[in-house]
Amino acid sequence: MKIERIELQQLHMPLRFRFETSFGYTTIKELILVSVYGEGEVGHAESVAMSAPYYSEETTETVWHMMEKFMIPKLFTNEIETPEDVDRLFAPIRRNNMAKAALEGAIWDLYSKQKGISLAKALGGEKSVIDVGISIGIEPTVDQVLAKVERHLGEGYKKIKVKIKPGFDVEVIRAIRERFGEGVPLMADANSAYTMEHLDVMKELDQYGLMMIEQPLAHDDIIDHAKLQRELSTPICLDESIHNVDDARKAIELGSCGIINIKVGRVGGLTESKRIHDLCQAHDIPVWCGGMIESGVGRAHNIAITSLPNFTIPGDTAASSRYWEEDIVENGVELMAPGQLAVPDSPGIGYTLNQKAIGNYVIRTTNFRP
């Protein structure tokens, strides 16, 4: 496949509300929109890196630098036949997974459009509809969390994820269970905010019938997570600790988790996401697709990967209208039924860019040619 031009656009998209986790809060989502042109088609993807290095070491600026100086030149000077070639081409570059994923994702979209098939089909997806959940950030009060849980249950979301941190954990989970009962599919996401010294807190959370506790310990740990998992009946879900299929293999062998969250940007792209999916499927480890406050472009990629069969737990791909007054894809990504999204069957990601919205949000544009 011939790549004729690559365009990078940096966007600042204001959120409809402040979204807080254990490592900080977000009011404006900064992202890089990647467009790859070739043979009359254009593929789109986005970098999910944040403006500051708190979720991972990557930032918007490092992603732009790595793409401009190292990755885009490789694409222009090497033969690319399939998206898997991009994964192999970038393999010598250590980490920088979000930069890799953004370029590889745009080429997956381009490839699918050139073949006249949906991105989901190109990836081997089998579903026409996926179930989705909602992620609720840390709020000033427990009552505010309860109000959001009530609203999102009314919207039919299939999983409620609540962010926690030390001092805002057991009380909020207990309140949700007391208010809404055991039937609510509920999980807690700690974003690496705890240590083994918080074992008593983890054991308290273990009493509330949670679907999982996500990434309670350090962002690079699989050893202590294995120790913690032995102490709990609730499955631990690993997020930040898993950057590639080898990380997943080691975590499974050690018994560090019972579930893995696959974020396309965190693991370096759709090709590596498929590898992790296949490994987990072979070991009966369910997976789900986490969110990084994506625009509709990133949401479309998440929908496509979630169409694979071992994504058996609802992911974080909520409707666009929850986050944005105006998304950068036409009509946004919206629920087709309570708690469900349609998997597009048109070529590529299945969404058309909203150029007017992009124009409102863009702060920098650069084009690259061979």
C-alpha positions as CSV (number, residue, x, y, z in Angstrom):
1,M,0.0,0.0,0.0
2,K,1.4,3.4,-1.0
3,I,1.4,6.1,1.6
4,E,1.2,9.5,-0.1
5,R,0.8,11.9,2.8
6,I,0.4,11.9,6.6
7,E,-1.3,14.7,8.4
8,L,-1.0,15.4,12.2
9,Q,-3.4,17.7,13.9
10,Q,-3.3,18.6,17.6
11,L,-6.7,19.3,19.1
12,H,-7.9,20.7,22.4
13,M,-11.4,19.4,23.1
14,P,-13.2,20.8,26.2
15,L,-15.0,18.1,28.3
16,R,-18.6,18.7,29.3
17,F,-17.5,18.1,32.9
18,R,-14.4,17.7,35.1
19,F,-13.2,14.1,35.1
20,E,-11.1,13.1,38.1
21,T,-9.0,10.0,38.8
22,S,-6.5,9.1,41.6
23,F,-3.7,10.8,39.6
24,G,-5.5,14.1,38.7
25,Y,-8.3,15.6,36.8
26,T,-9.1,16.6,33.2
27,T,-11.2,19.4,31.8
28,I,-9.7,19.6,28.3
29,K,-8.7,16.6,26.3
30,E,-5.6,17.1,24.3
31,L,-5.1,14.7,21.4
32,I,-3.4,14.2,18.1
33,L,-5.6,13.3,15.1
34,V,-3.6,11.2,12.6
35,S,-4.7,11.0,8.9
36,V,-2.9,8.7,6.5
37,Y,-3.6,9.2,2.7
38,G,-3.0,6.6,0.0
39,E,-4.6,5.5,-3.3
40,G,-7.7,7.7,-3.0
41,E,-8.5,6.8,0.6
42,V,-7.7,8.2,4.0
43,G,-7.4,6.4,7.3
44,H,-7.9,8.1,10.7
45,A,-6.8,7.4,14.3
46,E,-5.9,9.4,17.4
47,S,-3.2,9.4,20.0
48,V,-4.6,8.9,23.5
49,A,-1.6,10.3,25.3
50,M,-2.4,13.0,27.8
51,S,-0.8,16.4,28.2
52,A,1.1,15.3,31.3
53,P,2.9,12.0,32.1
54,Y,0.7,10.7,34.9
55,Y,-1.1,7.7,33.3
56,S,2.0,6.8,31.3
57,E,5.4,8.3,30.4
58,E,4.1,9.5,27.1
59,T,2.6,13.0,26.5
60,T,1.1,14.7,23.5
61,E,4.4,16.4,22.8
62,T,6.5,13.2,23.0
63,V,4.0,11.4,20.7
64,W,4.3,14.2,18.1
65,H,8.1,14.2,18.4
66,M,8.4,10.4,18.0
67,M,6.0,10.3,15.0
68,E,7.7,13.2,13.3
69,K,11.3,12.2,13.9
70,F,11.3,8.4,13.9
71,M,8.1,6.7,12.8
72,I,6.8,8.7,9.9
73,P,10.2,8.5,8.1
74,K,10.1,4.7,8.5
75,L,6.7,4.6,6.9
76,F,7.9,6.6,3.9
77,T,11.1,4.6,3.4
78,N,9.8,1.0,3.9
79,E,7.4,-1.2,1.9
80,I,4.0,-1.6,3.7
81,E,1.6,-4.3,2.5
82,T,-0.5,-4.8,5.6
83,P,-0.9,-3.1,9.0
84,E,1.0,-6.0,10.6
85,D,4.0,-4.7,8.6
86,V,3.8,-1.4,10.6
87,D,3.9,-3.3,13.9
88,R,7.1,-5.1,12.8
89,L,8.6,-1.9,11.4
90,F,8.1,-0.1,14.7
91,A,9.3,-3.0,16.9
92,P,12.9,-1.8,17.3
93,I,11.6,1.5,18.8
94,R,11.3,0.9,22.5
95,R,8.0,1.7,24.2
96,N,6.3,4.9,22.9
97,N,3.3,2.7,22.4
98,M,0.7,5.5,22.1
99,A,2.7,7.0,19.2
100,K,2.9,3.6,17.5
101,A,-0.7,2.9,18.0
102,A,-1.9,6.2,16.5
103,L,0.0,5.7,13.2
104,E,-0.7,1.9,13.1
105,G,-4.4,2.6,13.7
106,A,-4.7,5.1,10.9
107,I,-3.1,2.5,8.6
108,W,-5.5,-0.2,9.7
109,D,-8.4,2.2,8.8
110,L,-6.8,3.0,5.5
111,Y,-6.2,-0.7,4.7
112,S,-9.8,-1.5,5.6
113,K,-11.1,1.2,3.3
114,Q,-8.9,0.1,0.4
115,K,-10.2,-3.5,0.9
116,G,-13.8,-2.2,1.1
117,I,-14.4,-3.9,4.5
118,S,-15.1,-2.7,8.0
119,L,-12.2,-2.3,10.5
120,A,-14.0,-4.8,12.7
121,K,-14.1,-7.4,9.9
122,A,-10.4,-6.7,9.0
123,L,-9.5,-7.4,12.6
124,G,-11.5,-10.7,12.7
125,G,-14.4,-9.3,14.7
126,E,-17.7,-11.3,14.9
127,K,-20.2,-9.1,16.6
128,S,-22.6,-6.6,15.1
129,V,-23.5,-5.1,18.5
130,I,-21.4,-4.6,21.7
131,D,-22.4,-3.9,25.3
132,V,-20.8,-0.9,26.9
133,G,-20.3,0.4,30.4
134,I,-19.7,3.8,31.9
135,S,-16.7,5.2,33.9
136,I,-17.5,7.5,36.8
137,G,-14.7,9.7,38.1
138,I,-13.9,10.8,41.7
139,E,-16.5,13.3,42.8
140,P,-16.5,15.8,45.7
141,T,-19.1,13.7,47.6
142,V,-20.5,10.2,47.7
143,D,-24.0,11.6,47.0
144,Q,-22.8,13.0,43.7
145,V,-21.4,9.6,42.7
146,L,-24.8,8.0,43.6
147,A,-26.6,10.5,41.4
148,K,-24.4,9.7,38.5
149,V,-24.8,5.9,39.0
150,E,-28.6,6.4,39.1
151,R,-28.6,8.4,35.8
152,H,-26.3,6.0,34.0
153,L,-28.2,2.9,35.1
154,G,-31.3,4.6,33.7
155,E,-29.5,4.9,30.4
156,G,-28.9,1.1,30.4
157,Y,-25.2,0.9,30.7
158,K,-24.1,-2.6,31.3
159,K,-21.2,-2.0,33.7
160,I,-20.6,0.8,36.3
161,K,-16.9,1.6,36.9
162,V,-16.2,3.9,39.8
163,K,-12.8,5.5,40.3
164,I,-11.4,5.2,43.8
165,K,-8.4,6.4,45.8
166,P,-7.3,6.1,49.4
167,G,-10.0,7.8,51.6
168,F,-12.6,7.6,48.8
169,D,-13.1,3.9,48.4
170,V,-15.0,1.6,50.8
171,E,-17.5,4.3,51.7
172,V,-18.5,5.0,48.1
173,I,-18.7,1.3,47.1
174,R,-20.8,0.5,50.2
175,A,-23.2,3.3,49.5
176,I,-23.7,2.1,45.9
177,R,-24.5,-1.4,47.1
178,E,-26.8,-0.2,49.8
179,R,-28.7,2.1,47.4
180,F,-28.8,0.0,44.2
181,G,-28.3,-3.6,45.4
182,E,-26.1,-6.5,44.5
183,G,-27.5,-6.8,41.0
184,V,-25.7,-3.8,39.7
185,P,-22.5,-4.8,37.7
186,L,-20.0,-2.8,39.6
187,M,-16.2,-2.5,39.6
188,A,-13.7,-0.2,41.2
189,D,-10.7,1.4,39.4
190,A,-7.8,2.4,41.5
191,N,-5.3,3.6,38.9
192,S,-2.3,2.3,40.9
193,A,-3.2,4.3,44.0
194,Y,-2.6,1.6,46.6
195,T,0.1,-0.6,48.1
196,M,0.1,-3.9,50.0
197,E,-0.1,-1.8,53.1
198,H,-3.7,-1.1,52.1
199,L,-4.6,-4.9,52.2
200,D,-7.3,-4.2,54.8
201,V,-9.0,-1.8,52.4
202,M,-8.8,-4.3,49.6
203,K,-10.3,-7.0,51.8
204,E,-13.2,-4.6,52.8
205,L,-13.9,-4.0,49.1
206,D,-13.8,-7.8,48.6
207,Q,-17.1,-8.0,50.5
208,Y,-19.2,-6.1,48.0
209,G,-19.4,-8.5,45.1
210,L,-17.5,-6.4,42.6
211,M,-16.9,-7.6,39.1
212,M,-13.2,-6.6,39.6
213,I,-10.8,-4.2,41.2
214,E,-8.7,-2.6,38.5
215,Q,-5.0,-1.9,38.9
216,P,-4.9,-1.4,42.6
217,L,-1.1,-1.5,42.9
218,A,1.9,0.0,41.1
219,H,1.7,0.8,37.4
220,D,4.6,-1.5,36.6
221,D,3.9,-4.3,39.0
222,I,2.8,-7.9,38.5
223,I,4.5,-9.5,41.6
224,D,2.6,-7.8,44.4
225,H,-0.6,-8.1,42.3
226,A,-0.2,-11.9,42.4
227,K,0.2,-11.8,46.2
228,L,-2.9,-9.6,46.5
229,Q,-4.9,-11.8,44.2
230,R,-4.3,-14.7,46.4
231,E,-5.8,-12.7,49.3
232,L,-9.0,-11.8,47.4
233,S,-12.0,-13.5,45.9
234,T,-12.7,-10.5,43.7
235,P,-10.7,-10.7,40.4
236,I,-7.9,-8.2,39.9
237,C,-7.9,-6.6,36.5
238,L,-4.6,-5.3,35.2
239,D,-4.4,-2.1,33.1
240,E,-1.3,0.0,33.4
241,S,0.9,-3.1,34.0
242,I,0.2,-4.6,30.6
243,H,2.1,-3.1,27.7
244,N,2.4,-6.1,25.3
245,V,1.5,-9.7,25.0
246,D,4.6,-10.8,26.9
247,D,3.5,-8.7,29.9
248,A,0.1,-10.5,29.7
249,R,1.7,-13.9,29.5
250,K,3.8,-13.3,32.6
251,A,0.9,-11.9,34.6
252,I,-1.2,-14.9,33.7
253,E,1.5,-17.4,34.6
254,L,2.1,-15.6,38.0
255,G,-1.6,-15.5,38.8
256,S,-1.5,-11.7,39.0
257,C,-5.0,-11.1,37.6
258,G,-8.2,-12.8,36.5
259,I,-9.1,-10.1,33.9
260,I,-7.1,-7.9,31.6
261,N,-8.1,-4.4,30.3
262,I,-6.9,-3.9,26.7
263,K,-6.3,-0.3,25.8
264,V,-5.2,0.0,22.2
265,G,-2.9,3.0,22.8
266,R,-1.3,1.5,25.9
267,V,-0.3,-1.8,24.2
268,G,1.0,-0.2,21.0
269,G,-1.8,-0.8,18.5
270,L,-4.5,-3.0,17.2
271,T,-2.1,-5.8,16.1
272,E,-0.7,-6.2,19.6
273,S,-4.3,-5.9,21.1
274,K,-5.3,-8.9,18.9
275,R,-2.3,-10.9,20.2
276,I,-3.2,-10.1,23.8
277,H,-6.9,-11.0,23.1
278,D,-5.9,-14.3,21.6
279,L,-3.5,-15.2,24.5
280,C,-6.2,-14.4,27.1
281,Q,-8.8,-16.4,25.2
282,A,-6.5,-19.4,25.2
283,H,-6.1,-19.1,28.9
284,D,-9.8,-18.4,29.7
285,I,-9.0,-14.8,30.9
286,P,-11.8,-12.4,29.8
287,V,-10.8,-9.1,28.4
288,W,-12.5,-5.7,27.9
289,C,-11.6,-2.4,26.2
290,G,-10.8,0.5,28.5
291,G,-11.2,4.1,27.6
292,M,-8.9,7.1,27.5
293,I,-11.6,9.9,27.0
294,E,-11.3,9.4,23.2
295,S,-13.0,11.4,20.6
296,G,-15.3,9.6,18.2
297,V,-12.3,8.5,16.1
298,G,-10.7,6.6,19.0
299,R,-14.1,5.3,20.1
300,A,-14.6,3.8,16.6
301,H,-11.3,1.9,17.0
302,N,-12.4,0.7,20.4
303,I,-15.7,-0.5,19.0
304,A,-13.9,-2.4,16.2
305,I,-11.5,-4.3,18.6
306,T,-14.3,-5.0,21.0
307,S,-16.0,-7.0,18.2
308,L,-13.5,-9.8,18.8
309,P,-15.1,-12.8,20.7
310,N,-13.1,-12.7,24.0
311,F,-14.2,-9.1,24.8
312,T,-16.9,-10.6,27.0
313,I,-17.0,-7.7,29.6
314,P,-18.6,-4.4,28.7
315,G,-15.9,-1.8,28.0
316,D,-15.7,2.0,28.6
317,T,-16.8,3.2,25.2
318,A,-19.7,5.3,26.4
319,A,-21.7,7.6,24.0
320,S,-19.9,10.7,22.7
321,S,-22.6,13.0,24.1
322,R,-21.5,12.1,27.6
323,Y,-18.2,13.8,27.1
324,W,-18.5,16.3,24.2
325,E,-20.8,19.1,23.2
326,E,-19.7,18.3,19.6
327,D,-17.6,15.3,18.6
328,I,-15.2,15.3,15.7
329,V,-17.2,12.5,13.9
330,E,-20.5,13.3,12.3
331,N,-23.4,12.5,14.6
332,G,-21.1,11.3,17.3
333,V,-20.9,7.7,18.6
334,E,-24.3,7.2,20.2
335,L,-26.1,4.2,21.8
336,M,-28.3,2.2,19.4
337,A,-30.2,0.8,22.4
338,P,-29.7,1.1,26.2
339,G,-26.1,0.2,26.9
340,Q,-25.3,-1.0,23.4
341,L,-23.4,0.3,20.4
342,A,-23.6,-0.9,16.8
343,V,-20.5,-2.2,15.2
344,P,-20.2,-0.3,11.9
345,D,-20.2,-2.5,8.8
346,S,-19.2,0.2,6.3
347,P,-15.5,0.4,5.2
348,G,-13.0,1.4,7.8
349,I,-14.0,2.8,11.1
350,G,-17.5,3.6,9.8
351,Y,-17.6,7.2,10.8
352,T,-17.1,10.4,8.8
353,L,-15.0,13.3,10.3
354,N,-16.8,16.4,11.3
355,Q,-14.5,19.0,9.7
356,K,-16.3,21.9,11.3
357,A,-15.7,20.6,14.8
358,I,-12.1,19.8,14.0
359,G,-11.7,23.4,12.9
360,N,-13.0,24.6,16.2
361,Y,-10.6,22.5,18.2
362,V,-7.4,22.3,16.2
363,I,-4.3,24.3,17.4
364,R,-1.6,22.8,15.2
365,T,-1.4,21.0,11.8
366,T,1.6,19.6,10.0
367,N,1.7,17.6,6.7
368,F,4.4,15.1,5.8
369,R,5.2,13.7,2.4
370,P,7.9,11.2,1.2
